[in-house]
Amino acid sequence: MRMSWRLASRLSVISLAIVVVILISVIQHNRATPSAPSSSGSVGSTSTSASGLQGTDLNGTQAPNFQLTDQYGKAVSLAQFRGKPVVLTFLYTHCPDVCPLTAEHLHTTVQQLGSDAKNVAILAVSTDPKRDDTAAAMQFSTEHNMQNYWHFLTGTQQKLSPIWSSYSIYAQQQQGKVNHSTALFLIDKNGKERVYMGDDFTPNQMTANLQQLLKEK
């Protein structure tokens, strides 16, 4: 009995030591590993790129072109806005929270730009091909006073999926809602991606960025 007790005691001490070592390793790993950005995309709006634009620097990558249909039923392509700064975002008309707020912030941005607003293009690409059609796009645009200031672009799943992929956008419908990346890409007059802004952007930040892009050649 005495030998069994001693053996059990030694084993318990060894087990405890192993647990402590594992816990220390886990804690050190978590401290050393940076957290990944969430799918909501609310990252980078408050940082400043090398060019002075607010957001995450996209290194001037050429923005992939696409063509869809806007709230007026007109065919619209990204390429047709060459020569203007472009705000490209991804929304859906039945969104209960983030998308309406993004639309309101963009409307405030347009107001702050004043007469310069006509020299900027804003494109909102649908993430909900099942429900977003021309009528829904117009209703959503009107509700947020954006019908004359942006192009809310809709299309089929076959047309939208490649666009989402080319801009690394996640979109999946679940129980009446669409889980999707909330992102705003600022594209310069030459069609190059300059910065990424998350859904935590402010109208003042967006206005300042667009005013800077308007000054560039």
Secondary structure as GFF3:
##gff-version 3
##sequence-region A 1 217
A	DSSP	alpha_helix	2	32	.	.	.	ID=ss1
A	DSSP	beta_strand	56	62	.	.	.	ID=ss2
A	DSSP	beta_strand	67	69	.	.	.	ID=ss3
A	DSSP	beta_strand	75	77	.	.	.	ID=ss4
A	DSSP	three_ten_helix	78	81	.	.	.	ID=ss5
A	DSSP	beta_strand	86	91	.	.	.	ID=ss6
A	DSSP	alpha_helix	98	113	.	.	.	ID=ss7
A	DSSP	three_ten_helix	114	119	.	.	.	ID=ss8
A	DSSP	beta_strand	121	126	.	.	.	ID=ss9
A	DSSP	alpha_helix	134	143	.	.	.	ID=ss10
A	DSSP	beta_strand	151	153	.	.	.	ID=ss11
A	DSSP	alpha_helix	157	166	.	.	.	ID=ss12
A	DSSP	beta_strand	171	174	.	.	.	ID=ss13
A	DSSP	beta_strand	177	180	.	.	.	ID=ss14
A	DSSP	beta_strand	184	187	.	.	.	ID=ss15
A	DSSP	beta_strand	192	197	.	.	.	ID=ss16
A	DSSP	alpha_helix	203	215	.	.	.	ID=ss17
###
